[in-house]
């Protein structure tokens, strides 16, 4: 579980029954990329939701993409692509995986 100051102490957003995906840490900017024609995190999150995240890193490949899979796919790609520090964050206050889309 990703548990950072942006989600907890600074804004008190962490609650049971809630998943939060944030494009960066509280003290960082979220960047766009003209080559992607989108925000970096938004681009990779969308690609993950289109199916690229299904079954990533030991999650079950089941033609569904969960919030957890999409984040696991998008976060490292975002950090690698950003020219300045950008580290996506996730708080998962829901047990198990939460399916967002079928692919």
ABEGO torsion letter per residue (X at the ends): XBBBAAABAAAGABBBGBBBBBABBAABBBBBBAAAGBBAAAAAAAAAAAGAABGBGGBBBAGBBBAAAAAAAAAAAAAAABABBBBBBBBBABBEBBBABBX
